[in-house]
Amino acid sequence: MKKYDVLMAVERLTISLDADLAEAIRVAAEADAENVSSWIAEAARHRLSTRGLGTVIKEWERKHGAFTKGELAVADALLHG
């Protein structure tokens, strides 16, 4: 559990997951030294933070033209080392 989680109000949710996905989450959370709730919360935060990114990219491309293959390659290298 991260330090800020202790200070935040929490709400308990019940979710249903495919058994294989649930097991993969348990394994990943353990590997990351987190509990499942914290691991899923972080995954949800990430998903929410990138949710509007597609809209931003489409708007940029509408104004400036589509990204070139070279620009995409540079971006990929920056993101994935």
FENFENSUL-V233740 format. One record per residue. PHI is phi as a letter, one per 40 degrees, with the letter a starting at -180 (* if undefined). D_LAST is the distance of its C-alpha to the last C-alpha in Angstrom with 1 decimal. Layout:
phi=PHI d_last=D_LAST
phi=PHI d_last=D_LAST
This chain:
phi=* d_last=28.5
phi=c d_last=26.9
phi=d d_last=29.3
phi=c d_last=29.5
phi=c d_last=30.5
phi=c d_last=33.7
phi=c d_last=34.7
phi=c d_last=34.2
phi=c d_last=36.8
phi=b d_last=35.9
phi=b d_last=37.2
phi=c d_last=37.5
phi=b d_last=36.4
phi=b d_last=37.3
phi=b d_last=34.9
phi=b d_last=35.2
phi=b d_last=32.3
phi=d d_last=32.3
phi=d d_last=32.9
phi=c d_last=29.9
phi=c d_last=27.6
phi=d d_last=29.5
phi=c d_last=29.1
phi=c d_last=25.3
phi=c d_last=25.2
phi=d d_last=27.4
phi=c d_last=25.3
phi=c d_last=22.0
phi=c d_last=24.0
phi=c d_last=25.5
phi=c d_last=22.2
phi=c d_last=20.9
phi=f d_last=24.4
phi=b d_last=25.4
phi=c d_last=28.4
phi=c d_last=28.2
phi=c d_last=29.4
phi=c d_last=26.7
phi=c d_last=24.0
phi=c d_last=25.4
phi=c d_last=26.0
phi=c d_last=22.3
phi=c d_last=21.4
phi=c d_last=24.1
phi=d d_last=23.0
phi=c d_last=19.5
phi=c d_last=21.3
phi=c d_last=23.8
phi=c d_last=21.4
phi=b d_last=19.7
phi=d d_last=23.1
phi=c d_last=24.0
phi=c d_last=20.7
phi=c d_last=22.0
phi=c d_last=25.1
phi=c d_last=23.4
phi=c d_last=21.4
phi=c d_last=24.6
phi=c d_last=26.6
phi=c d_last=24.3
phi=c d_last=24.4
phi=c d_last=28.2
phi=c d_last=28.6
phi=b d_last=26.2
phi=g d_last=25.8
phi=c d_last=23.1
phi=c d_last=19.6
phi=c d_last=19.3
phi=c d_last=17.1
phi=c d_last=15.5
phi=c d_last=14.8
phi=c d_last=13.4
phi=c d_last=11.1
phi=c d_last=9.9
phi=c d_last=9.7
phi=c d_last=7.8
phi=c d_last=5.1
phi=c d_last=5.4
phi=c d_last=5.9
phi=b d_last=3.8
phi=g d_last=0.0
